[in-house]
Amino acid sequence: MRRAAISSRPATRAAVGVGLAATLIIALVALPLLGMAPNRLAAAVPSYRSGAIGTVVRFVMGFGAIGLFILAVSRQRMSAAVALLSLWAALVMLVVGLGDGARDLAAGRPAATRVSLASGAWLAMLLLASGIGWAIQVCRLRRLGAVVALVAAACLAAAGKGALFDHLSIAIELQARRGEVTTAILQHLALAGSALGLGLVLAVMLSSWSRGQALVGAVAGGIQVVPAVALLGALVALTSSLLTAVPALREMGLSALGPGPAIVGIAAYLLLPLWRGLATGLRTADGAVIDAAKALGLSHAQILLQVRLPLGSPLLIGALRVAAVQSLSLATLCALVGAGGLGRIVFDGMAQFAPDLILLGALPIIGLSLCAETLLGSIEARARAWCPA
């Protein structure tokens, strides 16, 4: 059974735990936690500690180090549960401290002042989140990860409603662009979902072309070496030439820019993992099983639906998982051809040299990718448990 886990060797666990704890202390003490700028476009001046953060840093270091140390020396479920609570407490205190610290820094300053999270805060949160994931893994309780994620989302929502983050620049950007962000998320999901559906349809059609599998593999593999921006540009040029040659297509709503070329471009990249997963999955069934199904009088369609697809489902879902995450990431580039999505917010932030605006577009992309990976990964694990390879 596949298991992504930190090594069970005591020496390795101890080294990893000590390393994470030391890095956490460095992040909290030696790196800036917040940065303050006179406006959203100016460079932020690092702030290592404000009054509120200075009060909680010692507690965050203590609880975080304790949790990581427990994980380093023990793999017992009860110990992992204690570590999980300790790390969770450290993360909550850090987040609250950052919100209060931003409020203290912004107090009495002009409304244009922006307080942003600095490298120390991001690194500390990443380390604590990694420790929490490690503790969840050691606990070995079903759905514990999902429960922790839901609790974290609920806590963040409650903190946002409670105005804890109102003085952080990323929250100010979100408040000003809430409708735009919501629309961009929906557009992003539509682009990624449409491309995934088109890629799956193409993979199914090409998998049935028995004589052309070598050609399909060569073309699908060749597309992977083409830069995404170059492929999108080529599709825009090709579509524009087609519209010039056949003006009636323009009247039908086809455009050289927009979702059309973007969806086709993403689907082209998804073709290889989907085609490989489908072809490999359909070949998973043992020949004796197929012969037995034929002896029972099953038709080719029945063999496909009742034998080949169920037995190959782990590989099929695994390919779908890879393609879904890839589709969500590639959809970011669709903004370059006028298709919208979260990429438009990211590129707007890059054009304006506004880091918080970049994060406002990038963080939902990361969140959507993690959700897709987690959901389809869970389904894949269940399929493997039901039908082990």
C-alpha positions in Angstrom: 0.0 0.0 0.0 1.3 3.4 -1.0 2.0 5.7 2.0 3.5 9.2 1.9 5.0 9.3 5.3 7.9 10.7 7.2 10.3 7.8 7.8 9.6 5.6 10.8 13.3 5.5 11.8 13.7 7.2 15.2 16.9 9.0 14.1 15.2 10.4 11.0 12.1 11.4 12.9 14.3 13.2 15.5 16.3 15.0 12.9 13.1 16.1 11.1 11.5 17.3 14.3 14.5 19.2 15.5 15.0 20.8 12.1 11.4 22.0 11.9 11.5 23.3 15.5 14.8 25.1 14.9 13.5 26.6 11.7 10.3 27.7 13.4 12.3 29.5 16.1 14.4 31.2 13.5 11.3 32.3 11.5 9.7 33.8 14.7 12.8 35.5 16.1 15.2 36.4 13.2 12.8 37.1 10.3 10.2 39.9 10.0 6.7 38.9 10.8 4.9 42.0 9.3 5.8 44.8 6.9 4.4 48.3 6.8 4.1 50.5 3.7 2.7 54.0 3.2 0.4 52.7 0.4 -0.4 49.5 -1.5 2.3 50.1 -4.2 5.3 51.1 -2.0 7.8 48.6 -0.6 7.0 47.4 2.9 9.4 48.2 5.7 10.0 45.0 7.8 8.6 44.9 11.3 10.1 42.2 13.5 7.8 42.6 16.4 4.9 44.8 17.4 3.5 44.9 20.9 0.9 42.2 20.3 3.2 39.9 18.5 6.0 40.3 21.0 3.6 39.0 23.7 2.6 35.8 21.8 5.8 34.8 20.1 7.2 33.0 23.1 4.0 31.0 23.5 4.0 30.2 19.8 7.6 29.0 20.0 6.9 27.0 23.1 3.7 25.2 21.9 5.2 24.7 18.4 8.5 23.3 19.6 6.7 21.0 22.1 4.4 19.6 19.4 7.3 19.0 17.0 9.4 17.4 19.7 6.6 15.0 20.6 6.3 14.0 17.0 10.1 13.5 16.8 10.3 11.1 19.7 7.0 9.1 19.5 4.6 7.6 16.9 1.9 6.7 19.4 -1.6 8.0 18.6 -2.1 9.6 21.9 1.2 11.4 21.7 0.3 12.6 18.1 -3.1 13.9 19.4 -1.3 15.9 22.1 1.1 17.2 19.4 -1.8 18.1 17.2 -3.4 20.2 19.9 -0.1 21.9 20.8 0.6 22.8 17.2 -3.0 23.9 16.6 -2.8 26.2 19.6 0.5 27.6 18.4 -1.0 28.3 14.9 -4.1 30.0 16.4 -2.0 32.2 18.7 0.2 33.2 15.8 -2.7 34.1 13.5 -4.4 36.1 16.3 -1.1 37.8 17.1 -0.5 38.8 13.5 -4.0 40.3 13.3 -3.5 42.2 16.5 0.0 43.2 15.4 -1.3 44.6 12.1 -3.9 46.6 14.1 -1.2 48.1 16.3 1.0 49.0 13.4 -1.8 50.7 11.5 -3.1 52.6 14.6 -3.0 56.4 14.1 -1.6 56.2 10.6 -3.2 57.3 7.3 -5.9 55.1 5.7 -3.6 54.4 2.8 -1.1 52.6 5.1 -0.8 48.9 4.3 0.4 46.2 6.8 1.3 42.9 5.1 2.5 39.5 6.3 6.3 39.2 5.9 8.6 36.2 5.4 8.7 35.1 9.0 5.0 34.9 9.3 4.5 32.9 6.1 7.4 30.5 7.0 6.1 30.0 10.6 2.6 29.3 9.4 3.9 26.8 6.8 6.0 25.0 9.4 3.1 24.8 11.9 0.7 23.6 9.1 3.3 20.9 8.1 3.6 19.8 11.7 -0.2 19.5 12.0 -0.3 17.4 8.8 2.4 15.2 10.3 0.4 14.8 13.5 -2.7 13.9 11.5 -0.8 11.3 9.6 0.5 9.7 12.8 -2.9 9.7 14.4 -4.2 7.4 11.6 -7.8 8.4 12.1 -10.1 8.4 9.1 -11.3 11.9 8.0 -9.3 13.6 10.7 -7.6 15.7 8.1 -10.9 16.7 6.6 -12.2 17.6 10.0 -9.2 19.7 10.8 -9.4 21.5 7.5 -13.1 22.3 8.0 -12.4 23.6 11.5 -9.6 25.7 10.2 -11.8 27.2 7.4 -14.6 27.9 10.0 -12.0 29.6 12.3 -10.7 31.7 9.5 -14.3 32.7 8.5 -15.1 33.6 12.1 -11.9 35.6 12.5 -12.7 37.5 9.3 -16.3 38.2 10.5 -14.8 39.4 13.8 -12.6 42.0 12.0 -9.4 40.3 13.2 -7.8 40.7 9.7 -9.2 44.1 8.9 -5.8 45.8 9.1 -3.9 43.3 6.9 -3.5 44.5 3.4 -4.6 41.3 1.8 -7.9 41.5 3.7 -8.3 45.1 2.5 -7.7 44.0 -1.1 -10.2 41.2 -0.7 -12.8 43.6 0.7 -12.4 46.0 -2.2 -12.5 43.2 -4.8 -14.8 40.6 -3.3 -17.2 40.5 -6.2 -14.3 40.3 -8.7 -12.6 37.5 -6.8 -15.9 35.5 -6.7 -16.4 35.9 -10.4 -12.8 35.0 -11.1 -13.1 31.8 -9.0 -16.2 30.7 -10.9 -14.5 31.5 -14.3 -11.5 29.6 -13.2 -13.5 26.5 -12.3 -15.5 26.7 -15.5 -12.3 26.9 -17.6 -10.5 24.1 -15.7 -13.7 21.9 -15.7 -14.4 22.4 -19.4 -10.8 21.6 -20.3 -10.8 18.5 -18.2 -14.1 17.3 -19.8 -12.8 18.0 -23.3 -9.5 16.2 -22.5 -11.4 13.2 -21.1 -13.6 13.0 -24.2 -10.6 13.2 -26.5 -8.7 10.6 -24.4 -11.7 8.2 -24.7 -12.0 8.7 -28.4 -8.3 8.3 -29.1 -8.0 5.2 -26.8 -10.5 3.4 -29.1 -8.2 4.0 -32.1 -6.3 0.8 -31.8 -4.0 1.3 -34.9 -3.0 4.8 -34.0 -1.8 4.5 -30.4 1.8 5.1 -31.3 0.9 8.3 -33.1 -1.4 9.4 -30.3 1.4 8.9 -27.8 3.9 10.8 -29.9 1.6 13.8 -30.4 0.5 13.9 -26.8 4.0 13.6 -25.5 5.2 16.3 -28.0 2.7 18.8 -26.7 4.2 18.5 -23.2 7.5 20.0 -24.4 5.8 23.1 -25.9 5.6 26.0 -23.4 2.1 26.8 -22.4 2.3 30.4 -23.4 3.6 29.5 -26.8 0.8 26.9 -27.3 -1.8 29.5 -26.4 -0.3 32.0 -28.7 -0.3 29.5 -31.5 -3.9 28.6 -30.9 -4.9 32.3 -31.0 -3.0 32.8 -34.3 -4.6 29.6 -35.7 -8.1 30.6 -34.7 -7.6 34.1 -36.1 -6.5 32.7 -39.4 -9.5 30.3 -39.4 -11.9 33.2 -38.7 -10.4 35.2 -41.6 -10.8 32.3 -43.9 -14.3 31.5 -42.8 -16.0 34.7 -41.6 -19.3 32.8 -40.9 -17.6 31.3 -37.8 -17.3 34.8 -36.3 -21.0 35.3 -36.6 -21.5 32.0 -34.7 -19.7 33.5 -31.7 -16.2 32.0 -32.3 -13.4 34.4 -31.3 -9.6 34.2 -31.5 -9.4 35.4 -27.9 -11.4 34.2 -24.9 -12.3 30.8 -23.4 -12.3 28.8 -26.7 -8.5 28.7 -27.4 -7.8 28.6 -23.7 -9.9 25.5 -23.1 -8.5 23.7 -26.2 -4.9 24.6 -25.1 -5.4 23.2 -21.6 -7.1 20.1 -22.9 -4.1 19.4 -25.1 -1.9 19.3 -22.1 -4.3 17.1 -20.2 -4.5 14.6 -23.0 -1.3 12.7 -22.1 -2.0 11.8 -18.5 -5.7 11.1 -19.3 -4.9 8.9 -22.3 -2.1 7.0 -20.5 -4.3 6.5 -17.4 -7.2 5.3 -19.5 -5.1 3.0 -21.7 -3.3 1.5 -18.7 -6.5 1.1 -16.6 -8.3 -0.7 -19.4 -5.4 -3.2 -19.6 -5.4 -3.9 -15.9 -7.9 -6.8 -16.1 -6.2 -10.1 -16.3 -6.7 -12.1 -19.5 -8.3 -15.0 -17.6 -10.9 -12.6 -16.1 -11.8 -11.4 -19.6 -12.0 -14.9 -20.9 -14.3 -15.8 -18.0 -16.5 -12.8 -18.7 -16.8 -13.8 -22.4 -17.6 -17.4 -21.4 -20.5 -16.0 -19.3 -21.8 -14.4 -22.4 -21.0 -10.7 -21.6 -20.9 -8.4 -24.6 -17.9 -6.1 -25.2 -19.8 -3.2 -23.7 -20.7 -5.2 -20.6 -17.1 -6.3 -20.2 -16.0 -2.7 -20.5 -18.5 -1.4 -17.9 -18.5 -4.3 -15.5 -15.0 -5.7 -15.7 -12.4 -3.4 -17.3 -13.5 -0.1 -15.8 -14.0 -1.3 -12.2 -10.7 -3.2 -12.1 -8.9 -0.2 -13.7 -10.6 2.5 -11.6 -7.6 3.2 -9.3 -5.5 4.1 -12.3 -8.3 6.0 -14.0 -9.0 8.1 -10.9 -5.3 8.6 -10.4 -5.0 10.0 -13.9 -8.0 12.2 -13.4 -6.5 13.5 -10.2 -3.3 14.5 -11.9 -5.2 16.1 -14.8 -7.5 18.0 -12.5 -4.7 19.6 -10.6 -2.8 20.4 -13.8 -6.0 21.9 -15.3 -6.5 24.2 -12.3 -2.9 25.4 -12.5 -2.8 25.9 -16.3 -6.1 27.8 -16.2 -4.1 30.6 -14.6 -2.5 31.3 -17.9 -5.9 31.7 -19.6 -5.9 35.3 -18.6 -3.2 35.9 -21.2 -5.7 35.2 -24.0 -8.6 37.1 -22.4 -10.4 34.1 -20.9 -10.5 35.6 -17.3 -10.1 33.5 -14.2 -7.9 34.0 -11.2 -4.9 34.5 -13.5 -6.2 37.9 -14.3 -5.9 39.0 -10.7 -2.5 37.5 -10.5 -1.3 39.3 -13.6 -2.9 42.6 -12.5 -1.0 42.4 -9.3 2.3 41.7 -11.2 1.6 44.7 -13.5 1.0 46.9 -10.5 3.8 45.5 -8.4 1.2 44.7 -5.7 2.2 41.5 -3.8 -1.1 41.3 -1.9 -3.1 41.5 -5.1 -0.9 38.6 -6.5 -1.7 36.6 -3.4 -5.4 37.4 -3.7 -5.3 35.5 -7.0 -2.7 32.9 -6.2 -4.1 31.6 -2.8 -7.5 30.5 -4.2 -5.7 28.6 -7.0 -3.6 26.8 -4.4 -6.7 26.1 -2.3 -8.6 24.8 -5.3 -5.7 22.6 -6.3 -5.4 21.2 -2.8 -9.1 20.5 -2.6 -9.0 18.6 -5.9 -5.9 16.7 -4.9 -7.4 15.7 -1.5 -10.9 14.8 -2.8 -9.7 12.7 -5.8 -6.8 11.3 -3.8 -9.3 10.0 -1.2 -11.5 8.5 -3.9 -8.4 6.9 -5.5 -7.4 5.4 -2.1 -10.8 3.9 -1.7 -10.7 2.5 -5.2 -7.3 0.9 -4.4 -8.6 -0.6 -1.2 -11.6 -2.0 -3.0 -9.6 -3.3 -5.9 -5.9 -3.6 -5.0 -3.5 -3.8 -7.8 
